[in-house]
């Protein structure tokens, strides 16, 4: 019997701006989407270790009228295509975003756990076996509220030592 068929589904939850791409503030244009050095390799290694990559991102610029859902979708398609070109295939359905402004009442905006819980339900994820990487305390709080097992806060504008970070979350 193949033991992988009985294995737990674990996710690598990733914030977008500040973790996947450099956070220039309201990144909604392809020209301003620049990958953080090393992130594609980290996600590739995580996938090879059995993690499902899932993006969990607040996009308040939509709710504030700074850009549209179509702008967000264009940048998302670009991001997914660049990952695929490097051999990392992410499911389009594994990109969760909250389009609401902070003053709006919703269950999805981090630090609320709505997006993580929805992703967990959609992909049958075991949250205690999963990891959240974010660059804000709201990312960590959402992960904590959802029951994500490991939470990794990366420092804004610091070079991220992905190699060390990955070795730290391997079993």
Rosetta constraint file for C-alpha pairs under 8 A:
AtomPair CA 2 CA 6 HARMONIC 7.69 0.50
AtomPair CA 3 CA 7 HARMONIC 6.51 0.50
AtomPair CA 8 CA 125 HARMONIC 7.56 0.50
AtomPair CA 8 CA 126 HARMONIC 6.39 0.50
AtomPair CA 8 CA 129 HARMONIC 7.80 0.50
AtomPair CA 9 CA 50 HARMONIC 7.63 0.50
AtomPair CA 9 CA 51 HARMONIC 7.19 0.50
AtomPair CA 9 CA 52 HARMONIC 7.50 0.50
AtomPair CA 9 CA 123 HARMONIC 7.96 0.50
AtomPair CA 9 CA 124 HARMONIC 6.71 0.50
AtomPair CA 9 CA 125 HARMONIC 5.00 0.50
AtomPair CA 9 CA 126 HARMONIC 5.72 0.50
AtomPair CA 9 CA 129 HARMONIC 7.97 0.50
AtomPair CA 10 CA 50 HARMONIC 7.07 0.50
AtomPair CA 10 CA 51 HARMONIC 5.17 0.50
AtomPair CA 10 CA 52 HARMONIC 6.25 0.50
AtomPair CA 10 CA 125 HARMONIC 5.44 0.50
AtomPair CA 10 CA 126 HARMONIC 5.49 0.50
AtomPair CA 10 CA 127 HARMONIC 6.82 0.50
AtomPair CA 10 CA 129 HARMONIC 5.53 0.50
AtomPair CA 10 CA 130 HARMONIC 4.86 0.50
AtomPair CA 10 CA 131 HARMONIC 7.96 0.50
AtomPair CA 11 CA 51 HARMONIC 4.83 0.50
AtomPair CA 11 CA 52 HARMONIC 4.48 0.50
AtomPair CA 11 CA 53 HARMONIC 5.79 0.50
AtomPair CA 11 CA 54 HARMONIC 6.60 0.50
AtomPair CA 11 CA 125 HARMONIC 6.47 0.50
AtomPair CA 11 CA 126 HARMONIC 7.70 0.50
AtomPair CA 11 CA 127 HARMONIC 7.49 0.50
AtomPair CA 11 CA 129 HARMONIC 7.66 0.50
AtomPair CA 11 CA 130 HARMONIC 4.85 0.50
AtomPair CA 11 CA 131 HARMONIC 6.35 0.50
AtomPair CA 12 CA 46 HARMONIC 7.25 0.50
AtomPair CA 12 CA 51 HARMONIC 5.67 0.50
AtomPair CA 12 CA 52 HARMONIC 5.83 0.50
AtomPair CA 12 CA 53 HARMONIC 4.80 0.50
AtomPair CA 12 CA 54 HARMONIC 6.06 0.50
AtomPair CA 12 CA 130 HARMONIC 6.02 0.50
AtomPair CA 12 CA 131 HARMONIC 5.00 0.50
AtomPair CA 12 CA 132 HARMONIC 5.99 0.50
AtomPair CA 12 CA 133 HARMONIC 7.54 0.50
AtomPair CA 13 CA 53 HARMONIC 6.07 0.50
AtomPair CA 13 CA 54 HARMONIC 4.83 0.50
AtomPair CA 13 CA 55 HARMONIC 5.74 0.50
AtomPair CA 13 CA 56 HARMONIC 6.50 0.50
AtomPair CA 13 CA 116 HARMONIC 7.93 0.50
AtomPair CA 13 CA 130 HARMONIC 7.55 0.50
AtomPair CA 13 CA 131 HARMONIC 5.95 0.50
AtomPair CA 13 CA 132 HARMONIC 4.50 0.50
AtomPair CA 13 CA 133 HARMONIC 6.21 0.50
AtomPair CA 14 CA 19 HARMONIC 6.89 0.50
AtomPair CA 14 CA 20 HARMONIC 7.36 0.50
AtomPair CA 14 CA 53 HARMONIC 7.25 0.50
AtomPair CA 14 CA 54 HARMONIC 6.11 0.50
AtomPair CA 14 CA 55 HARMONIC 4.78 0.50
AtomPair CA 14 CA 56 HARMONIC 5.89 0.50
AtomPair CA 14 CA 57 HARMONIC 7.94 0.50
AtomPair CA 14 CA 132 HARMONIC 5.91 0.50
AtomPair CA 14 CA 133 HARMONIC 5.08 0.50
AtomPair CA 14 CA 134 HARMONIC 6.25 0.50
AtomPair CA 15 CA 19 HARMONIC 5.81 0.50
AtomPair CA 15 CA 20 HARMONIC 6.99 0.50
AtomPair CA 15 CA 55 HARMONIC 5.78 0.50
AtomPair CA 15 CA 56 HARMONIC 5.13 0.50
AtomPair CA 15 CA 57 HARMONIC 5.28 0.50
AtomPair CA 15 CA 132 HARMONIC 7.90 0.50
AtomPair CA 15 CA 133 HARMONIC 6.39 0.50
AtomPair CA 15 CA 134 HARMONIC 5.08 0.50
AtomPair CA 15 CA 135 HARMONIC 7.38 0.50
AtomPair CA 15 CA 139 HARMONIC 7.21 0.50
AtomPair CA 16 CA 20 HARMONIC 4.91 0.50
AtomPair CA 16 CA 21 HARMONIC 6.25 0.50
AtomPair CA 16 CA 55 HARMONIC 6.39 0.50
AtomPair CA 16 CA 56 HARMONIC 6.88 0.50
AtomPair CA 16 CA 57 HARMONIC 5.61 0.50
AtomPair CA 17 CA 21 HARMONIC 5.25 0.50
AtomPair CA 17 CA 22 HARMONIC 6.08 0.50
AtomPair CA 17 CA 23 HARMONIC 4.78 0.50
AtomPair CA 17 CA 27 HARMONIC 7.49 0.50
AtomPair CA 17 CA 57 HARMONIC 7.53 0.50
AtomPair CA 18 CA 22 HARMONIC 5.04 0.50
AtomPair CA 18 CA 23 HARMONIC 4.66 0.50
AtomPair CA 18 CA 36 HARMONIC 7.62 0.50
AtomPair CA 18 CA 134 HARMONIC 7.54 0.50
AtomPair CA 18 CA 135 HARMONIC 6.01 0.50
AtomPair CA 18 CA 156 HARMONIC 6.70 0.50
AtomPair CA 19 CA 36 HARMONIC 6.62 0.50
AtomPair CA 19 CA 39 HARMONIC 7.51 0.50
AtomPair CA 19 CA 133 HARMONIC 7.29 0.50
AtomPair CA 19 CA 134 HARMONIC 6.23 0.50
AtomPair CA 19 CA 135 HARMONIC 6.52 0.50
AtomPair CA 19 CA 154 HARMONIC 7.61 0.50
AtomPair CA 20 CA 35 HARMONIC 5.77 0.50
AtomPair CA 20 CA 36 HARMONIC 5.65 0.50
AtomPair CA 20 CA 39 HARMONIC 6.06 0.50
AtomPair CA 21 CA 33 HARMONIC 6.21 0.50
AtomPair CA 21 CA 34 HARMONIC 5.25 0.50
AtomPair CA 21 CA 35 HARMONIC 4.15 0.50
AtomPair CA 21 CA 36 HARMONIC 4.91 0.50
AtomPair CA 22 CA 33 HARMONIC 7.11 0.50
AtomPair CA 22 CA 34 HARMONIC 5.68 0.50
AtomPair CA 22 CA 35 HARMONIC 6.12 0.50
AtomPair CA 22 CA 36 HARMONIC 5.56 0.50
AtomPair CA 23 CA 27 HARMONIC 6.97 0.50
AtomPair CA 24 CA 32 HARMONIC 7.43 0.50
AtomPair CA 26 CA 59 HARMONIC 7.73 0.50
AtomPair CA 26 CA 61 HARMONIC 6.14 0.50
AtomPair CA 26 CA 66 HARMONIC 7.97 0.50
AtomPair CA 27 CA 32 HARMONIC 6.20 0.50
AtomPair CA 27 CA 33 HARMONIC 6.36 0.50
AtomPair CA 28 CA 32 HARMONIC 7.39 0.50
AtomPair CA 28 CA 33 HARMONIC 7.62 0.50
AtomPair CA 28 CA 67 HARMONIC 6.82 0.50
AtomPair CA 28 CA 71 HARMONIC 5.77 0.50
AtomPair CA 28 CA 72 HARMONIC 5.75 0.50
AtomPair CA 28 CA 75 HARMONIC 6.20 0.50
AtomPair CA 29 CA 33 HARMONIC 6.60 0.50
AtomPair CA 29 CA 71 HARMONIC 6.98 0.50
AtomPair CA 29 CA 75 HARMONIC 6.37 0.50
AtomPair CA 30 CA 74 HARMONIC 7.55 0.50
AtomPair CA 30 CA 75 HARMONIC 5.50 0.50
AtomPair CA 30 CA 78 HARMONIC 6.99 0.50
AtomPair CA 33 CA 75 HARMONIC 7.50 0.50
AtomPair CA 35 CA 39 HARMONIC 7.17 0.50
AtomPair CA 37 CA 160 HARMONIC 7.93 0.50
AtomPair CA 38 CA 42 HARMONIC 6.28 0.50
AtomPair CA 38 CA 160 HARMONIC 7.96 0.50
AtomPair CA 38 CA 162 HARMONIC 6.25 0.50
AtomPair CA 39 CA 43 HARMONIC 6.18 0.50
AtomPair CA 39 CA 162 HARMONIC 7.16 0.50
AtomPair CA 40 CA 44 HARMONIC 6.09 0.50
AtomPair CA 40 CA 83 HARMONIC 6.56 0.50
AtomPair CA 40 CA 86 HARMONIC 7.46 0.50
AtomPair CA 40 CA 88 HARMONIC 7.46 0.50
AtomPair CA 41 CA 45 HARMONIC 6.16 0.50
AtomPair CA 42 CA 46 HARMONIC 6.16 0.50
AtomPair CA 42 CA 162 HARMONIC 6.25 0.50
AtomPair CA 42 CA 163 HARMONIC 7.38 0.50
AtomPair CA 42 CA 166 HARMONIC 6.75 0.50
AtomPair CA 43 CA 47 HARMONIC 6.11 0.50
AtomPair CA 43 CA 53 HARMONIC 6.92 0.50
AtomPair CA 43 CA 88 HARMONIC 7.35 0.50
AtomPair CA 44 CA 48 HARMONIC 6.28 0.50
AtomPair CA 44 CA 87 HARMONIC 7.56 0.50
AtomPair CA 44 CA 88 HARMONIC 5.69 0.50
AtomPair CA 45 CA 49 HARMONIC 6.29 0.50
AtomPair CA 45 CA 166 HARMONIC 7.94 0.50
AtomPair CA 46 CA 50 HARMONIC 6.47 0.50
AtomPair CA 46 CA 51 HARMONIC 5.34 0.50
AtomPair CA 46 CA 52 HARMONIC 7.76 0.50
AtomPair CA 46 CA 53 HARMONIC 7.79 0.50
AtomPair CA 46 CA 166 HARMONIC 7.76 0.50
AtomPair CA 47 CA 51 HARMONIC 4.84 0.50
AtomPair CA 47 CA 52 HARMONIC 6.09 0.50
AtomPair CA 47 CA 53 HARMONIC 7.02 0.50
AtomPair CA 47 CA 88 HARMONIC 7.88 0.50
AtomPair CA 51 CA 130 HARMONIC 7.78 0.50
AtomPair CA 53 CA 90 HARMONIC 6.57 0.50
AtomPair CA 53 CA 94 HARMONIC 7.23 0.50
AtomPair CA 54 CA 90 HARMONIC 7.81 0.50
AtomPair CA 54 CA 94 HARMONIC 4.85 0.50
AtomPair CA 54 CA 95 HARMONIC 5.98 0.50
AtomPair CA 54 CA 96 HARMONIC 7.64 0.50
AtomPair CA 54 CA 119 HARMONIC 7.62 0.50
AtomPair CA 55 CA 94 HARMONIC 6.27 0.50
AtomPair CA 55 CA 95 HARMONIC 4.75 0.50
AtomPair CA 55 CA 96 HARMONIC 5.88 0.50
AtomPair CA 55 CA 97 HARMONIC 7.89 0.50
AtomPair CA 56 CA 95 HARMONIC 6.49 0.50
AtomPair CA 56 CA 96 HARMONIC 5.03 0.50
AtomPair CA 56 CA 97 HARMONIC 5.94 0.50
AtomPair CA 56 CA 115 HARMONIC 6.44 0.50
AtomPair CA 56 CA 116 HARMONIC 6.94 0.50
AtomPair CA 57 CA 96 HARMONIC 6.34 0.50
AtomPair CA 57 CA 97 HARMONIC 4.77 0.50
AtomPair CA 57 CA 98 HARMONIC 6.45 0.50
AtomPair CA 57 CA 110 HARMONIC 7.97 0.50
AtomPair CA 58 CA 97 HARMONIC 5.57 0.50
AtomPair CA 58 CA 98 HARMONIC 4.78 0.50
AtomPair CA 58 CA 99 HARMONIC 6.57 0.50
AtomPair CA 58 CA 100 HARMONIC 7.75 0.50
AtomPair CA 58 CA 109 HARMONIC 6.01 0.50
AtomPair CA 58 CA 110 HARMONIC 6.64 0.50
AtomPair CA 59 CA 63 HARMONIC 7.66 0.50
AtomPair CA 59 CA 97 HARMONIC 6.32 0.50
AtomPair CA 59 CA 98 HARMONIC 5.58 0.50
AtomPair CA 59 CA 99 HARMONIC 4.89 0.50
AtomPair CA 59 CA 100 HARMONIC 6.92 0.50
AtomPair CA 59 CA 101 HARMONIC 7.90 0.50
AtomPair CA 60 CA 64 HARMONIC 6.11 0.50
AtomPair CA 60 CA 98 HARMONIC 7.09 0.50
AtomPair CA 60 CA 99 HARMONIC 5.27 0.50
AtomPair CA 60 CA 100 HARMONIC 5.13 0.50
AtomPair CA 60 CA 101 HARMONIC 4.51 0.50
AtomPair CA 60 CA 102 HARMONIC 6.83 0.50
AtomPair CA 61 CA 65 HARMONIC 6.05 0.50
AtomPair CA 61 CA 66 HARMONIC 4.96 0.50
AtomPair CA 61 CA 67 HARMONIC 5.94 0.50
AtomPair CA 61 CA 99 HARMONIC 7.23 0.50
AtomPair CA 61 CA 100 HARMONIC 7.98 0.50
AtomPair CA 61 CA 101 HARMONIC 7.18 0.50
AtomPair CA 62 CA 66 HARMONIC 5.95 0.50
AtomPair CA 62 CA 67 HARMONIC 5.22 0.50
AtomPair CA 62 CA 68 HARMONIC 5.39 0.50
AtomPair CA 62 CA 69 HARMONIC 6.51 0.50
AtomPair CA 62 CA 99 HARMONIC 5.24 0.50
AtomPair CA 62 CA 100 HARMONIC 6.81 0.50
AtomPair CA 62 CA 101 HARMONIC 7.59 0.50
AtomPair CA 63 CA 99 HARMONIC 5.43 0.50
AtomPair CA 63 CA 100 HARMONIC 4.60 0.50
AtomPair CA 63 CA 101 HARMONIC 4.80 0.50
AtomPair CA 64 CA 100 HARMONIC 7.66 0.50
AtomPair CA 64 CA 101 HARMONIC 5.85 0.50
AtomPair CA 67 CA 71 HARMONIC 6.20 0.50
AtomPair CA 67 CA 72 HARMONIC 7.62 0.50
AtomPair CA 68 CA 72 HARMONIC 6.48 0.50
AtomPair CA 69 CA 73 HARMONIC 6.12 0.50
AtomPair CA 69 CA 99 HARMONIC 7.95 0.50
AtomPair CA 70 CA 74 HARMONIC 6.17 0.50
AtomPair CA 71 CA 75 HARMONIC 6.43 0.50
AtomPair CA 72 CA 76 HARMONIC 6.07 0.50
AtomPair CA 73 CA 77 HARMONIC 6.05 0.50
AtomPair CA 74 CA 78 HARMONIC 6.25 0.50
AtomPair CA 75 CA 79 HARMONIC 6.13 0.50
AtomPair CA 76 CA 80 HARMONIC 6.16 0.50
AtomPair CA 77 CA 81 HARMONIC 6.07 0.50
AtomPair CA 78 CA 82 HARMONIC 6.23 0.50
AtomPair CA 79 CA 83 HARMONIC 6.28 0.50
AtomPair CA 80 CA 84 HARMONIC 6.12 0.50
AtomPair CA 80 CA 89 HARMONIC 7.36 0.50
AtomPair CA 80 CA 90 HARMONIC 6.49 0.50
AtomPair CA 80 CA 92 HARMONIC 7.62 0.50
AtomPair CA 81 CA 85 HARMONIC 6.13 0.50
AtomPair CA 82 CA 86 HARMONIC 6.60 0.50
AtomPair CA 83 CA 87 HARMONIC 6.53 0.50
AtomPair CA 83 CA 88 HARMONIC 5.04 0.50
AtomPair CA 83 CA 89 HARMONIC 6.43 0.50
AtomPair CA 83 CA 90 HARMONIC 7.46 0.50
AtomPair CA 84 CA 88 HARMONIC 4.78 0.50
AtomPair CA 84 CA 89 HARMONIC 4.94 0.50
AtomPair CA 84 CA 90 HARMONIC 7.45 0.50
AtomPair CA 90 CA 94 HARMONIC 7.04 0.50
AtomPair CA 91 CA 95 HARMONIC 7.51 0.50
AtomPair CA 94 CA 119 HARMONIC 7.03 0.50
AtomPair CA 96 CA 115 HARMONIC 6.17 0.50
AtomPair CA 96 CA 119 HARMONIC 7.54 0.50
AtomPair CA 97 CA 108 HARMONIC 7.94 0.50
AtomPair CA 97 CA 115 HARMONIC 7.25 0.50
AtomPair CA 98 CA 108 HARMONIC 5.72 0.50
AtomPair CA 98 CA 109 HARMONIC 5.45 0.50
AtomPair CA 98 CA 115 HARMONIC 7.66 0.50
AtomPair CA 100 CA 104 HARMONIC 6.04 0.50
AtomPair CA 100 CA 106 HARMONIC 7.42 0.50
AtomPair CA 100 CA 109 HARMONIC 7.00 0.50
AtomPair CA 102 CA 109 HARMONIC 7.54 0.50
AtomPair CA 107 CA 112 HARMONIC 5.91 0.50
AtomPair CA 107 CA 113 HARMONIC 7.13 0.50
AtomPair CA 107 CA 114 HARMONIC 5.17 0.50
AtomPair CA 108 CA 112 HARMONIC 5.96 0.50
AtomPair CA 108 CA 113 HARMONIC 6.41 0.50
AtomPair CA 108 CA 114 HARMONIC 4.22 0.50
AtomPair CA 108 CA 115 HARMONIC 5.18 0.50
AtomPair CA 109 CA 113 HARMONIC 7.57 0.50
AtomPair CA 109 CA 114 HARMONIC 7.17 0.50
AtomPair CA 109 CA 115 HARMONIC 7.58 0.50
AtomPair CA 110 CA 114 HARMONIC 7.80 0.50
AtomPair CA 110 CA 138 HARMONIC 5.57 0.50
AtomPair CA 110 CA 139 HARMONIC 6.22 0.50
AtomPair CA 110 CA 141 HARMONIC 7.69 0.50
AtomPair CA 110 CA 142 HARMONIC 5.60 0.50
AtomPair CA 111 CA 137 HARMONIC 7.93 0.50
AtomPair CA 111 CA 138 HARMONIC 4.33 0.50
AtomPair CA 111 CA 139 HARMONIC 6.09 0.50
AtomPair CA 111 CA 140 HARMONIC 7.61 0.50
AtomPair CA 111 CA 141 HARMONIC 5.35 0.50
AtomPair CA 111 CA 142 HARMONIC 4.36 0.50
AtomPair CA 112 CA 141 HARMONIC 7.54 0.50
AtomPair CA 112 CA 142 HARMONIC 5.11 0.50
AtomPair CA 112 CA 145 HARMONIC 7.28 0.50
AtomPair CA 113 CA 117 HARMONIC 6.09 0.50
AtomPair CA 113 CA 142 HARMONIC 4.52 0.50
AtomPair CA 113 CA 143 HARMONIC 6.59 0.50
AtomPair CA 113 CA 145 HARMONIC 5.94 0.50
AtomPair CA 113 CA 146 HARMONIC 5.33 0.50
AtomPair CA 114 CA 118 HARMONIC 6.06 0.50
AtomPair CA 115 CA 119 HARMONIC 6.11 0.50
AtomPair CA 116 CA 120 HARMONIC 6.04 0.50
AtomPair CA 116 CA 142 HARMONIC 7.63 0.50
AtomPair CA 116 CA 143 HARMONIC 7.26 0.50
AtomPair CA 116 CA 146 HARMONIC 6.61 0.50
AtomPair CA 117 CA 121 HARMONIC 6.18 0.50
AtomPair CA 117 CA 146 HARMONIC 6.31 0.50
AtomPair CA 118 CA 122 HARMONIC 6.08 0.50
AtomPair CA 119 CA 123 HARMONIC 5.99 0.50
AtomPair CA 119 CA 124 HARMONIC 7.92 0.50
AtomPair CA 119 CA 125 HARMONIC 7.56 0.50
AtomPair CA 120 CA 124 HARMONIC 5.35 0.50
AtomPair CA 120 CA 125 HARMONIC 4.53 0.50
AtomPair CA 120 CA 126 HARMONIC 7.15 0.50
AtomPair CA 120 CA 127 HARMONIC 7.03 0.50
AtomPair CA 121 CA 125 HARMONIC 6.77 0.50
AtomPair CA 125 CA 130 HARMONIC 7.80 0.50
AtomPair CA 126 CA 130 HARMONIC 6.59 0.50
AtomPair CA 127 CA 131 HARMONIC 7.93 0.50
AtomPair CA 127 CA 146 HARMONIC 7.46 0.50
AtomPair CA 127 CA 147 HARMONIC 5.84 0.50
AtomPair CA 127 CA 148 HARMONIC 4.62 0.50
AtomPair CA 127 CA 149 HARMONIC 6.27 0.50
AtomPair CA 128 CA 147 HARMONIC 6.03 0.50
AtomPair CA 128 CA 148 HARMONIC 4.94 0.50
AtomPair CA 128 CA 149 HARMONIC 3.96 0.50
AtomPair CA 128 CA 150 HARMONIC 7.54 0.50
AtomPair CA 129 CA 148 HARMONIC 7.13 0.50
AtomPair CA 129 CA 149 HARMONIC 5.56 0.50
AtomPair CA 129 CA 150 HARMONIC 7.69 0.50
AtomPair CA 130 CA 148 HARMONIC 5.62 0.50
AtomPair CA 130 CA 149 HARMONIC 5.52 0.50
AtomPair CA 130 CA 150 HARMONIC 6.37 0.50
AtomPair CA 131 CA 148 HARMONIC 6.17 0.50
AtomPair CA 131 CA 149 HARMONIC 6.10 0.50
AtomPair CA 131 CA 150 HARMONIC 4.57 0.50
AtomPair CA 131 CA 151 HARMONIC 5.71 0.50
AtomPair CA 131 CA 152 HARMONIC 7.48 0.50
AtomPair CA 132 CA 139 HARMONIC 7.64 0.50
AtomPair CA 132 CA 140 HARMONIC 7.30 0.50
AtomPair CA 132 CA 143 HARMONIC 6.38 0.50
AtomPair CA 132 CA 148 HARMONIC 6.92 0.50
AtomPair CA 132 CA 150 HARMONIC 6.29 0.50
AtomPair CA 132 CA 151 HARMONIC 4.84 0.50
AtomPair CA 132 CA 152 HARMONIC 6.10 0.50
AtomPair CA 133 CA 139 HARMONIC 7.66 0.50
AtomPair CA 133 CA 140 HARMONIC 7.95 0.50
AtomPair CA 133 CA 151 HARMONIC 6.12 0.50
AtomPair CA 133 CA 152 HARMONIC 4.79 0.50
AtomPair CA 133 CA 153 HARMONIC 5.98 0.50
AtomPair CA 133 CA 154 HARMONIC 7.16 0.50
AtomPair CA 134 CA 139 HARMONIC 5.34 0.50
AtomPair CA 134 CA 140 HARMONIC 6.77 0.50
AtomPair CA 134 CA 151 HARMONIC 7.91 0.50
AtomPair CA 134 CA 152 HARMONIC 6.44 0.50
AtomPair CA 134 CA 153 HARMONIC 5.18 0.50
AtomPair CA 134 CA 154 HARMONIC 6.17 0.50
AtomPair CA 135 CA 139 HARMONIC 6.96 0.50
AtomPair CA 135 CA 153 HARMONIC 5.30 0.50
AtomPair CA 135 CA 154 HARMONIC 4.95 0.50
AtomPair CA 135 CA 155 HARMONIC 6.05 0.50
AtomPair CA 135 CA 156 HARMONIC 6.21 0.50
AtomPair CA 136 CA 140 HARMONIC 6.91 0.50
AtomPair CA 136 CA 153 HARMONIC 6.86 0.50
AtomPair CA 136 CA 154 HARMONIC 7.98 0.50
AtomPair CA 137 CA 141 HARMONIC 6.08 0.50
AtomPair CA 137 CA 153 HARMONIC 7.52 0.50
AtomPair CA 138 CA 142 HARMONIC 6.07 0.50
AtomPair CA 139 CA 143 HARMONIC 6.28 0.50
AtomPair CA 140 CA 144 HARMONIC 6.08 0.50
AtomPair CA 140 CA 151 HARMONIC 6.05 0.50
AtomPair CA 140 CA 152 HARMONIC 7.49 0.50
AtomPair CA 140 CA 153 HARMONIC 7.00 0.50
AtomPair CA 141 CA 145 HARMONIC 6.08 0.50
AtomPair CA 142 CA 146 HARMONIC 6.16 0.50
AtomPair CA 143 CA 147 HARMONIC 6.15 0.50
AtomPair CA 143 CA 148 HARMONIC 5.12 0.50
AtomPair CA 143 CA 151 HARMONIC 6.88 0.50
AtomPair CA 144 CA 148 HARMONIC 5.89 0.50
AtomPair CA 144 CA 149 HARMONIC 7.91 0.50
AtomPair CA 144 CA 151 HARMONIC 7.74 0.50
AtomPair CA 150 CA 169 HARMONIC 7.93 0.50
AtomPair CA 154 CA 158 HARMONIC 7.95 0.50
AtomPair CA 154 CA 160 HARMONIC 7.02 0.50
AtomPair CA 155 CA 160 HARMONIC 7.71 0.50
AtomPair CA 161 CA 165 HARMONIC 6.12 0.50
AtomPair CA 162 CA 166 HARMONIC 5.87 0.50
AtomPair CA 163 CA 167 HARMONIC 6.28 0.50
AtomPair CA 164 CA 168 HARMONIC 6.17 0.50
AtomPair CA 165 CA 169 HARMONIC 6.65 0.50
AtomPair CA 166 CA 170 HARMONIC 6.40 0.50
